[in-house]
């Protein structure tokens, strides 16, 4: 029996492999939750204006991207990105199918309610995935650039530095695509009733608020990055992947 257990696939998994599975699972969960709930806006303190409630789980995704990037390298981070993209596309397809299937009289949600919540989420998934792929791949590149430049020192610099640029792209893309699409698709929405100038002013004010909050969260998460990094190294005894050699021009 002991020999059979030793030969089982799970028994052959290393601590590093098990950690990667856990990081991917949490990453995908937060990514999908952010897409599903992101159509709801919430007020901010001091009357700064509304922000998407999806901003709650999304900081976890770029935190985990940095952890995977540091311990599993560029290829590990890209694989994480493509797994997340595939799961999001599967969720989008299921949402589309569920929205268009006929509704029975016993339904809890009416067809209109279901279509607005989950049909809207399907729109958000598309906008989010465009922003996600651009932002993630940019984040990976910038993270590796800073890691090589600092010779794997200054974890805070590569974690925060990669977020600074990638989140500009992500935040602008998702807001412009989603809210422009929503206004065009729902003629009764408050954005559709605005002029084009008023609509884009509202969208870019929202972008500014959300980007500021994302940067603030990224800075506040720095101790968490260090704590998670220390836990993985000291408790799980998994070493980060070495930084890539910097390319220098030939003389």
C-alpha positions, 0 to 999 in steps of 0.5 A, a space after each residue: 500500500 505504501 509503495 502504491 501511494 508513493 507512486 500516486 501522481 499527487 504523492 510525486 508533486 513537489 511543494 513548489 508544484 502544489 503551491 503553484 496550483 493553489 496560487 493559480 486557483 486563488 488567482 482565477 477565483 478573484 479574476 472571475 469574481 471581479 468580472 462577475 460583480 464588476 458592473 456594480 458601482 459603490 460610493 467612495 469616502 469624501 464624495 470622490 465619486 463611484 468606483 467598481 466593486 470589482 476593485 475588491 478582488 482584483 488587487 489580489 490578482 496582480 499580487 499573485 501575478 508578482 508572486 508567481 513571476 518571482 518564484 516561477 519566472 516569466 514562463 510561469 507567469 504567462 502560463 498563469 495568465 493564459 489559464 486565467 484567460 481560458 477560464 474567463 472565456 469558459 465562464 463567458 460562454 456559460 453566461 451567454 448560454 444561460 442567458 439565452 436559454 428559455 426561462 421557466 415559470 418557476 424561476 427565481 430571477 426573471 429573464 430581464 433580471 438575469 440578462 441584466 446581471 449576468 448578460 452585463 457580466 458577459 459584456 464585462 468579461 469581454 472588456 475585462 479580458 481585453 484589458 487583462 491580457 494587455 495589462 498582464 503581459 505588460 506587468 510580466 515584462 516590466 516585473 522581469 525588467 526590474 528584477 534583472 536591473 536590480 539583480 533580484 533586490 528591492 522586491 517592493 520596486 519590481 512589485 509596485 513598479 510593474 503595477 504602475 504601468 500595467 494598471 494604467 493600461 488595464 483601467 483605461 481599457 476596461 472602463 472605456 470598452 465596457 461603459 461605452 458598450 453598455 451605453 450603446 447597448 442600453 438606451 435607457 442607462 444614465 450614460 446613454 442619456 448623456 452627451 458624448 462629452 459628458 459620458 467620456 468625462 464621467 468615464 475618465 473621472 472614474 478611471 482616475 479614481 480607480 487607478 489612484 485606488 489601485 496604486 494606493 492598494 499596491 503600496 499598502 500590499 507591499 508588506 503582504 508581498 514581503 510576508 508571503 515571499 518570506 513564508 514561501 522561502 522560509 516555511 515552504 523552503 521554495 527559492 525564487 527563480 533567479 533573475 534573467 541575465 540582462 542583455 547588453 549591446 556588443 561593443 
